[in-house]
Amino acid sequence: MNRSPLQVVTSVKTLFRLMEDLSEASLYSASIASGGSAVREAFCETARLPEAVTRFLVEMDKKLDILVGRFQQESLSTHFPSQGRFVALSATGATLQCREPLAPGDCLELILVLQEFPFVSVVCRAMVVSSLADSVYAVAFQSVEEDDKERLIQFIFQEERRHIRSAKVMN
């Protein structure tokens, strides 16, 4: 049986830059900006501090993540000058809407902004497969780190559940 990957209709902000080819070094890593929750959980499990102190430190850590994420968002625009929006998204590719003229075969480094506060992103390299309409392109993900792929898949399933819930409410 030939199954296509789950694709969800969404609206995800993305920053991107054109690359010479897919072997070019990445300028950004989402793992630096994401993943603080696992560290916090490990800290809570192993900390030998009073519960109130542990809660205080965890809350301070969350606030620092927000500040660092905000700083990263502001500095990203210098290295990733183009902006767009994914209107459909799967684990293997997406439909990108942007003002930047693109052509099939163009290589991109993309930052998908899954959540603004705290800043959660996914970084991948992609290739433009086709032009679907004026300023709308099909892109295929070529290289996604494992942690980023996991965040992307979790996001897709969350969006699908949200769509199912809203469809049930409408009926």
DAKATA-V106739 format. One record per helix or strand of 3 or more residues. SS is the DSSP state (H for helix, E for strand). FROM is the first residue (numbers start at 1). TO is the last residue. If there is no record, write none. Layout:
# DAKATA-V106739
ss:from:to
SS:FROM:TO
SS:FROM:TO
This chain:
# DAKATA-V106739
ss:from:to
E:8:19
H:30:33
H:36:46
H:51:79
E:82:89
E:93:98
E:107:115
E:120:133
E:136:144
H:146:170
